[in-house]
C-alpha cells in the first residue's frame, strides 16, 4: 500500500515511550501508523517492545510519553494473543459470542452471529465443542472468529501462531489473508519469523533491540491473498532477504 493510500490512519503511535519500574525503558521513542485495510508486521529481537506496541494500540497499556492516536469509526479493535484464551466451560460458539453479549446483544443474536463467524473459519461443525476438544489450530481459529465477529476496524495479532506446527501455521496464515480479503480490517501482526512477516504483510517494520525504535521498513507489492507457490518466487525471497539484512543491522546497532 502506498503512502497516498494511507492518507487516513486508523491508529498511530506518535513518539511513544514506555518505561517499567526496575527495567528501565522498554519501548521508544517509537513512531508507527497504520492505514485502513493495511497489513503491517512488526519484527525485531526478543524484548524490543513489539508486544508493548501492540498493547498500546489495543488500549491495554498507556504510554509514559508521546501519544496514541485513533480515528473514530466502525467497529472495535480486536486482539488475538499467542494463546487462544478461550473460556474452557463455554462452547466454541459461546466463546465467539462473548464480545457481542458483553456489548449488549441478545444471547440468540450473539450465538447466531458466532455460528456464522465459525463457519467463516471452517469450524461450522465444531460450534458446540469445548476448547478441550479442539486441536491447537482449531482453538486458534475460534479465537480468530471471536476477534472478527464484532467486525473490527483494527485487528491486532500477537504471535498467534508461535505455538503451532509449521503446516498449521501456514494454513492459518492463508486463513487470515482470506478473512482480510472479505472484511478488510487493518491488521498489525507481531512475529519473530521474517518469512511469516513477508508472507502476510504489505509492510514490514523492523525494530531495534529494546528499547525498541524504528530501524527500517520494507514494502511488498504482491497480491493478497498470496498465490500458490508464492514462497518460492523471487519477490518473496528477495523481500525476506532484505528484511533479514535489516534485522541483522538493527541488532548490531548500539542501544
C-alpha positions as CSV (number, residue, x, y, z in Angstrom):
1,X,0.0,0.0,0.0
2,X,1.4,3.4,-0.9
3,X,1.7,6.4,1.4
4,X,-1.0,8.1,-0.6
5,X,-3.4,5.2,0.1
6,X,-2.7,5.5,3.8
7,X,-3.8,9.1,3.9
8,X,-6.2,8.4,6.8
9,X,-4.6,6.4,9.6
10,X,-6.7,4.1,11.7
11,X,-4.3,4.3,14.6
12,X,-0.9,5.8,15.3
13,X,1.8,5.8,17.9
14,X,3.4,9.3,18.0
15,X,6.8,9.3,19.8
16,X,5.6,6.9,22.4
17,X,7.8,5.7,25.2
18,X,7.2,3.0,27.8
19,X,9.2,2.5,31.0
20,X,8.8,-0.3,33.5
21,X,9.9,0.0,37.2
22,X,13.2,-1.8,37.7
23,X,13.6,-2.5,34.0
24,X,14.0,1.0,32.5
25,X,12.8,1.9,29.0
26,X,11.1,-0.9,27.1
27,X,10.0,1.0,24.0
28,X,10.7,4.2,22.2
29,X,10.6,6.8,21.3
30,X,8.7,4.9,18.6
31,X,6.5,6.2,15.7
32,X,4.1,4.0,13.9
33,X,0.9,4.4,11.9
34,X,-1.4,2.0,10.1
35,X,-3.9,2.9,7.4
36,X,-7.3,1.5,6.6
37,X,-7.1,-2.1,5.2
38,X,-3.3,-2.2,5.6
39,X,-1.5,-5.3,6.9
40,X,1.7,-4.5,8.8
41,X,4.1,-6.9,10.5
42,X,6.3,-5.9,13.4
43,X,9.6,-7.8,13.6
44,X,12.5,-7.5,15.9
45,X,14.6,-9.3,18.6
46,X,13.0,-10.6,21.8
47,X,12.4,-7.8,24.3
48,X,12.3,-5.0,21.6
49,X,8.8,-3.9,22.6
50,X,6.7,-5.4,19.7
51,X,4.0,-6.7,22.1
52,X,4.2,-3.5,24.1
53,X,3.4,-1.5,20.9
54,X,0.5,-3.8,20.2
55,X,-0.9,-3.3,23.8
56,X,-0.7,0.5,23.3
57,X,-2.6,0.2,20.1
58,X,-5.2,-2.0,21.8
59,X,-5.6,0.4,24.7
60,X,-4.4,-2.2,27.2
61,X,-1.5,0.0,28.3
62,X,-0.8,3.7,28.4
63,X,2.5,5.3,27.2
64,X,4.8,7.1,29.6
65,X,5.4,9.7,26.9
66,X,4.1,10.5,23.4
67,X,0.6,9.8,22.2
68,X,-1.7,7.0,21.0
69,X,-4.0,8.4,18.3
70,X,-7.1,6.7,16.9
71,X,-9.6,7.6,14.1
72,X,-13.2,7.2,15.2
73,X,-15.3,4.9,13.1
74,X,-16.8,1.5,12.5
75,X,-16.3,-1.4,14.9
76,X,-13.9,-2.1,17.7
77,X,-10.3,-3.1,18.0
78,X,-9.9,-6.9,18.4
79,X,-6.8,-8.7,19.7
80,X,-5.7,-12.3,19.2
81,X,-2.9,-13.4,21.5
82,X,-0.4,-16.3,21.3
83,X,-2.7,-18.4,23.5
84,X,-6.3,-18.6,22.2
85,X,-7.5,-17.7,25.8
86,X,-10.9,-19.5,25.4
87,X,-13.2,-20.0,28.4
88,X,-13.0,-23.8,29.0
89,X,-16.5,-24.1,30.3
90,X,-18.1,-22.4,27.2
91,X,-18.6,-24.0,23.8
92,X,-16.8,-22.6,20.7
93,X,-19.9,-20.7,19.7
94,X,-20.4,-19.3,23.2
95,X,-16.7,-18.2,23.3
96,X,-17.1,-16.4,20.0
97,X,-20.4,-14.8,21.0
98,X,-18.9,-13.4,24.3
99,X,-17.8,-10.0,23.0
100,X,-21.3,-9.5,21.4
101,X,-23.0,-10.4,24.6
102,X,-20.8,-8.1,26.6
103,X,-21.8,-5.3,24.1
104,X,-25.5,-5.9,24.8
105,X,-26.5,-8.3,22.1
106,X,-29.1,-10.8,22.9
107,X,-28.0,-14.4,23.5
108,X,-29.8,-15.6,20.4
109,X,-28.3,-12.9,18.2
110,X,-24.9,-13.5,19.6
111,X,-24.9,-17.2,19.1
112,X,-26.3,-16.8,15.5
113,X,-23.5,-14.4,14.6
114,X,-21.0,-16.6,16.3
115,X,-22.0,-19.7,14.3
116,X,-21.7,-17.6,11.1
117,X,-18.2,-16.5,12.2
118,X,-17.2,-20.1,13.0
119,X,-18.3,-21.1,9.5
120,X,-16.1,-18.4,8.0
121,X,-13.0,-20.0,9.7
122,X,-14.1,-23.6,8.7
123,X,-15.5,-24.7,12.0
124,X,-19.2,-24.9,11.2
125,X,-19.3,-28.4,12.6
126,X,-17.5,-27.6,15.8
127,X,-19.7,-24.8,17.2
128,X,-20.7,-26.9,20.3
129,X,-17.3,-28.3,21.0
130,X,-15.5,-27.3,24.2
131,X,-11.9,-25.9,24.0
132,X,-10.5,-29.2,25.4
133,X,-12.0,-31.0,22.4
134,X,-10.2,-28.7,19.9
135,X,-6.7,-29.0,18.4
136,X,-4.3,-26.1,18.7
137,X,-5.1,-24.9,15.2
138,X,-8.9,-25.2,15.7
139,X,-8.6,-23.3,19.0
140,X,-6.8,-20.5,17.2
141,X,-9.5,-20.4,14.5
142,X,-12.1,-20.0,17.3
143,X,-10.0,-17.1,18.6
144,X,-9.9,-15.5,15.1
145,X,-13.7,-16.0,14.8
146,X,-14.2,-14.3,18.1
147,X,-11.9,-11.4,17.0
148,X,-13.8,-10.9,13.7
149,X,-17.4,-11.3,15.0
150,X,-17.5,-7.7,16.0
151,X,-16.5,-6.5,12.5
152,X,-13.4,-4.7,13.9
153,X,-11.7,-1.9,12.1
154,X,-8.3,-2.9,13.6
155,X,-7.2,-6.5,14.2
156,X,-4.1,-7.0,16.4
157,X,-2.3,-10.3,16.2
158,X,0.4,-11.0,18.9
159,X,2.3,-14.0,17.6
160,X,-0.9,-16.1,17.3
161,X,0.8,-19.0,15.5
162,X,4.0,-19.3,17.6
163,X,3.0,-22.5,19.4
164,X,1.7,-24.3,16.3
165,X,3.5,-26.6,13.9
166,X,4.7,-25.3,10.5
167,X,1.9,-26.8,8.4
168,X,-0.8,-25.4,10.7
169,X,0.9,-22.0,10.8
170,X,0.9,-21.8,7.0
171,X,-2.7,-22.8,6.8
172,X,-3.7,-20.2,9.4
173,X,-1.7,-17.5,7.6
174,X,-3.8,-18.3,4.5
175,X,-7.0,-18.2,6.5
176,X,-6.1,-14.8,8.0
177,X,-5.4,-13.4,4.5
178,X,-8.7,-14.9,3.1
179,X,-10.6,-13.3,6.0
180,X,-8.8,-10.0,5.4
181,X,-9.9,-10.1,1.8
182,X,-13.5,-10.5,2.9
183,X,-13.6,-8.0,5.8
184,X,-10.7,-5.7,5.1
185,X,-9.7,-4.7,8.6
186,X,-6.3,-3.1,9.2
187,X,-4.0,-5.7,10.7
188,X,-0.9,-5.4,12.9
189,X,0.9,-8.7,13.2
190,X,3.7,-9.4,15.6
191,X,6.0,-12.2,14.7
192,X,9.6,-13.4,15.2
193,X,9.5,-15.1,11.7
194,X,10.8,-13.0,8.9
195,X,9.2,-15.3,6.3
196,X,5.9,-15.2,8.0
197,X,6.0,-11.4,8.1
198,X,6.8,-11.2,4.4
199,X,4.1,-13.7,3.5
200,X,1.4,-11.9,5.4
201,X,2.2,-8.2,5.3
202,X,2.2,-5.4,2.8
203,X,4.6,-3.5,5.1
204,X,7.2,-5.0,7.4
205,X,8.5,-2.7,10.2
206,X,11.9,-3.7,11.7
207,X,12.6,-2.7,15.3
208,X,15.8,-2.2,17.1
209,X,16.7,-4.2,20.3
210,X,15.0,-2.8,23.4
211,X,14.1,-0.1,23.9
212,X,12.5,-0.6,20.5
213,X,12.7,2.1,17.9
214,X,12.1,2.1,14.2
215,X,15.1,0.7,12.3
216,X,13.7,0.1,8.8
217,X,10.7,-0.7,6.7
218,X,10.1,-2.9,3.7
219,X,7.0,-2.9,1.4
220,X,5.7,-5.7,-0.7
221,X,3.6,-5.2,-3.8
222,X,2.5,-8.8,-4.2
223,X,-1.3,-9.5,-4.2
224,X,-3.1,-10.8,-1.1
225,X,-4.2,-13.5,-0.5
226,X,-0.9,-14.9,-1.8
227,X,-1.0,-17.0,-4.9
228,X,0.0,-20.7,-4.7
229,X,3.8,-21.1,-4.6
230,X,4.4,-17.5,-3.5
231,X,7.1,-18.6,-1.1
232,X,9.2,-19.9,-4.0
233,X,9.0,-16.6,-6.0
234,X,11.9,-14.2,-6.4
235,X,9.7,-11.4,-5.0
236,X,9.2,-13.4,-1.8
237,X,12.8,-14.5,-1.4
238,X,14.1,-11.0,-2.2
239,X,11.9,-9.4,0.4
240,X,12.7,-12.0,3.0
241,X,16.5,-11.4,2.4
242,X,16.0,-7.7,2.6
243,X,14.2,-7.8,5.9
244,X,16.7,-10.3,7.3
245,X,19.5,-7.9,6.4
246,X,17.7,-5.0,8.0
247,X,17.1,-7.1,11.2
248,X,20.8,-8.0,11.4
249,X,21.8,-4.4,11.0
250,X,19.2,-3.3,13.6
251,X,20.6,-5.9,16.1
252,X,24.1,-4.6,15.6
253,X,23.1,-1.0,16.5
254,X,24.3,0.2,19.9
255,X,21.4,0.7,22.4
